[in-house]
Amino acid sequence: MTRSWGSHRAGLFLLLILFAAPVWSDAETRATPGIGLRPDSRVSAPAANQLTLPGTPPADGLQLKLLRELRSMPAAASEPLALSTTPVWILVAILLFLAGNIALLLLFSVFMRIWRELGQRRRDRFRARWEPVLHARISGEAAPLPPLAPSERLLFLSLWLHLSGYVRDQAADALAQTAHELGLPQYALRLLESGSPWKRVIAMRAVAVLRLERACDSLWATAMKNRPRSSLTAVRALLQIDPERGFAALEHVLNHQDWSPGAMVEIVRAGGSQTVQKLAALLRSAPPRRAKQMARLIELLEDQTALPALRECLASSSDEEEIAAILHCLGRLGQGEDRSTALAFLEHGSWLIRMQAAYALSALGLAQDVGRLAPLLRDRQWWVRYRAAQSLLRLTGAVVLAAMRKSEPDAYAREMLERVLAETG
């Protein structure tokens, strides 16, 4: 509504300016030097016998020429110019228009504030009526259910989903039974088909908690649309209702969109350990440049069962970003056998891979690896020098690193060692 008022104001203001422009132009055209003269005032040439020139009298030819020029001078306008009052009324109309718009905006803001306050009071009254009942049901008491108006079903779903996120086992079953008694499964299924986008998101969360298999087709269709929020919510719901179909939807999402790994973590966790195993299998057959995203997802899941798949993908990959992402993951989840892999990439041509190899050795390296890491202190890239210095600090300690700084001939290496030592405090 605010955009609409703004566009109307801009359009009306432009029309007023276009209407006023010809009036101002006409006023400027009529303006002459005779403004303010009396109606009978005129500019007349002096008579020939009144012309006097200082010094020597002019020649007859010059005097005749001067008289002709004076007689040919145009007379001034005999009527004064009356200034039009139309621009004043236009200005008044514009001011009134702006004042009316400001008043409407103030009234609209007051109306919206009252509307929000009334809505909040309504929600507070609803919670005060239903929260004790739901808490009693969670505790195992057979509390009677108060009447639920059709306009309150969405409020109930929001409150019910909030409480469902904190309970398990018998308490969760009690909440699900309460929803069935109120007929909410049918309401959630209707919202999936015809609700607004944010209502459909609530409905998808509800059918996932209720494990409604009838919603799988609608959830699948939503997941295939590749929309930022609704697709991920649909995939998570499918993983909770039908893990096989949910993982197929997850595979589609991972292969067709560059989703943020952070947004995918909770979705994969919803499918349990079986989903992580299938993610590792998907990593082995991932198309080019897709393993990078899956490696970051596995790292955030902190599940070491996918390590064999990561190692196979690292051995067969030729993409620099994928190799760097897998090395970073090995630095977080890797084991002793991955140390030799990280050492093998210390001299790689890509600075991104050298940096991640140095980072991995901070967790996988041993004291005898200091000689392999030290040359990276003189690398051309700042980040490679920084990760190498951090790994050396972990492997040797601050005392040894300070001694290395004193004996280091390279100025860039000394500066980086000093920086890392300063960060340790």
N, C-alpha and C positions, 0 to 999 in steps of 0.2 A: 504493500500500500504506500509505503514511503517513496519508493521509486516512481509509482504512478503519479503521486502529487508533484514530485519534482519535475517529471517530464511535462505535465500539464502547465506548471508555472513557467517553465522555460519556453514552451510553445506560445503561450499567451503573451509573454513578455516580448518575444520576437515579433509577433503580429503588431503589438502596440508601437514598437520601434519603426516597423515598416510603414505604419499608418502615419506616424508623426514626421517621417523624413520629408515627404512632399510639402507638408505645411511649413516646416522650417526653411526648406529650399525656396518656397514661394515668398516667404517673408524676407529672405536675404535678397531675392531678385528685385522686390519692390523697394528695398532700402536705397535712398539717394541722399546726397549732401543736403537736401532741403528740409530734413526732419527738424521740426520745431519752429519753422518759419510761419509767419502769419499768412492767411490766405491771400492777401493782396500784395505780398512782398515780391518784388522782382529785382533782378540784376539788370541794370540798363547801362548802356555805354555812355560815356560823357559826351557832351556836345563838342562839335569840332572847334567852336570858338573858345571852349574852356580848356583846351589842351595847351599846356605850357611846358616847354622843355628848357632846362637850364642851359646856359652858355649861348653859343651861336645858334640862331634860328635854323631849323632843319630845312633842307631843300624841299621844293614843292612836291617832287616825286615821292620822297620819303614820307611827307605828311599825308599825302593821298593814300599811300599804302597802309599806313597806320590806321587811318579812318576806315578803310575798307575792312580791315581785320576786326576793328572794334564793332562795326555794324553786323559782321557775320557771326558774332558770339551768340550761342543759343540762350534763350531766356530760361530762367529757373522754373521749376514746377510750380504751378499756381495753387496746387492742393497739397496740404501736408499729408505725410504718410501716417496712417492709423495702424498702430501695432496690433496684430491679431492676438486674441486671448486664447486661441485654440491650444497651443502648447501648454499653457498653464493647466487647462482641464485634463489634458493627457497626463501630465505629471501627477495631478491629484488622483486620477484613475489608477495609475500605476501604484501610488502609495496605498490607496485603499485596497487594491488587489493583494499587495504584499502583506498588508496588515491582516486581511482576511485569511490568507494562507497561514500566517504565523499563529493566528487564533485557532485555526483548524488543527494545526500540528500540536499545539498545546492541549487542545481538547482530546486529540487522539492519544497523546502520551498519558494523559490522566486516565482515559478510558482503559488503555492497556495495563496500566498499573493496577487499577481496580480489578480488572479481569484476572490478572495474575494472583492478586491477593485472595480473591474469591476462590480461584482454583486451588491455591495452597491450603486454604481453610477446608475446602472439600476433601482434599487428600488427607489432611490431618484427621478429620472426622472419620474417614474411611479406615485409616490405619488404627485409630483408637477402637473401632468396632471389631476389626478382623484380626489384628495381631494377637490378642489374648486367645482367640479361638484357635488360631493356627499353632500357637505355642502349646496349647493344651493338647492338640492332636499330635504334635511332635513328641510330647511327653507320654503319649499312650492313652490319654483320657478320651472318652467318647463324648466330646463336647458337641452340643447341637449347633448346627450351622445357621446363622442368620440369613434372611433373604438377600439375594444378590440381584440387583437391578441390571438390565441389559447394558445400561450406560456405565456400569461399574466393572464390567468384566475385564476391560483392559487394565484398569487399576489393580484388580485382583491378580491378573497374570504377572504384572510387574512386581508386586509384593511377594507373590508365590515363588517366582524365579529367584528373587533376592534371598529368601529363606532356604530355597533348595540348594543354593551354593554352599551352605554351611552344614548340611546334614548328610548322613550316610545311612545305609542299611535300613533298619526298621523305621527310623524317622523319615527317611526319604520315601519309603513305601507308604507311610501314613499321609504324607503330603500328596503323593500321587493318587491315593484313594480319595482324598478330599476333592481333588480336581475332577475326578471321574464323577463323584456325587453331584457336583455342580454343573456337569455337562460341558466342561471346558475343552475336552479333546475335539468335539465337533466345532466349537467356536474357533479354536486354533487352526483347524483344517480349512475353515472358510476364510480366515485371514490370509492364509498362504496363497489363496487363489485371487482374492479381490481386495486385499488391504493395501494401504499406502506403504511405501518402502520401509519406513521405520516400524510400522505395525507388522510387516512380514518378517522383519528381523526378530521381533519379540515372539512371533508365532513359531519361527524355526527353532528358537531356543526352547520353547515350550514342548514342541513335538519331540525334540531330542531327549528331554528329561522324561517324558511320558513313553518313550520308545514306540512311537506310532509308526508301524510299517506302511500304513496307507499314505504317509507323507513322502515316501521315498522317491516316487516319480516326480513330484513337484520340486523336491530338493535337488534332484539330479538336473532338472531343467534349469534351475536357478544357478547351480554351480557351473554349468556350461556357458553361461553368459559372460563370465570373466569380469564381473564387476567388483570393485575394490572391497566392499564390505559384505554385501549379500552373498557373493560367491564363497568367500571364506567361511561365513557362518553356515551356509548350506553344506559345505564339505565337512565341517566339524559335526554337524547334526547327523550326516550320513555315517560318519565313522562311529558314532555312538549307537545308531540304530542298526546299521548293516555294515560291518567293517570291510567286507569284500568290496561292496559297491562304493563305500566311502574312500577306500584306497584308490580305486579306479578314478574317482573324481579328483583325488589329490594328485595322482599322476598326471592327469590332464592339466591341472592348474600349474604344476611345476614345469611342465614341458611347453606351455603356451604363454606364460606370463612371467615377468620378472618381479615376483612378489618379494617383499622384504622377509628375510629369514626370521626376524623377530616376531613378525605377525603370524608366522606359520608354526611357532613352537608349541603354543597351547593347543593348536589344532591337531598336531601330530601326537601330542601327549594324550589327547582325548581318546585316541585309538589304542593306547597301551603299547606293550612291548612288541606285539605282533606287527604293529604299524612301523616301528623302527626297523624291524627285520626286512620288511618289504621295501622300506626306504633304501636300505643298503643294497637290495637287489636292483632297485631302480637306478641306483648310482652306477652300477656296473654297465647298464645298458643306456645310460644317459646320452643324448645327442651332444655334439660339440658345443662347448661353452655353457652347458647346463650343469655339469658336475660341480662347478664353482659354487653355485647357489645351494646345492644339496650338501656340499661339504660344510658350508657355514651353518646350515640347519643342524647337521649332525653335531657340530661343535657346540651349539647352543643347547642341544639336548643332553650333552655330556654322557653319552652312551657309548661305551667302548665295544659293544658288539658289532659295530659297523667298521671297526678298524681293518679287518681283512679286505673289505670292499674298497676302503680308502687307499690301501696299499696297491691293489690291483689297478685302480684308476690312475694313481700316480705313475705307475710303471708304463702305462700305455698312453698317457696324455702328452700332447705336444703344445698345448695352449699355456702361455706364461701365467695368465691370471688363474687358471685352474690349478696349476702346479703350486703357485704361491698360496692359494686358499687351502689346499690339502696340507702343505707344510705347516701352515699356521694351526690347522686343526690337529696335526700330529704333535705340535708343541704343547697343546692343551690336553690331549687324550692319549698321546703315544706312549709306547713302552720302550724298554731298553733296546729291543731289536730295531727300532726306528732311528737310533743314533747314527748308524752308518749311512742311512738314507739322507739324513740332514747334512752330514759331512760331505757327501758326494755332490751336493748342490752349492757348496760354498764358493766355488769358482765359476758358477754359471754366467753366461753372457748377459742375462737380464738382471738389473739391479734389484728388481722387485723380488725375484727368486732368491738372490743372495741375502737380502734383508730378512726374508722369512726363514731361510735356513739358519741364519744366525739367531733369530728369535727362538726357533725350535731347540737349538742347542743350549739355551738357557735352562731348559727343563730336562733335556735328554743327555747333554754333554757331560764329559768327565774332565778331571784335572789335566790329563794328557792332551786334551783338545785345545789347550791355550795357544800352542804354536800354530794351529790351523786358523784360529780366530784372529790372532794378532794382526796379520796382514790386512784384514778388513778395516782396521782403524785408519788406514791410509786410502780407503776407497774414494772414488770421485763423488759418490752420492752421500749426502748428509745422513739420511736415514739408515744406510748400511753401516756407517761408522757408529751411529747411535746404538743400534741393536747389538752390534759387536761389543761395544763397551759395556752395555748392560749385561750381556752374557758373561763377559770376562769378570765383571764384578761378582756375579753369583758364583762362578767357578773358583775364583782365587781369593776373594775377600778384598776389603778396602785397603788393607796395609800393602798387600802385594800390588794392587792396582796403583797406589800412590807411588810405589817404587818404579813401576813401569812408566809412569808419567814423567818422572825425573830423568829417566834414561832414554826416553823416546826422542829421536832426532826430528821427527816430522811435526811441524807446528800444528797442522790440523788434527793429528792424532792426540797431541798433548791437550789441545783445547777441548776435545771431546771427552778425554779421560777426566779432565778437571770438571767438566760439566756434570758427568755422571757421579763423580765423587761428591760434588756439591749437592746433588739431589738426595743423596743418602743422609745428609745432615750431619 
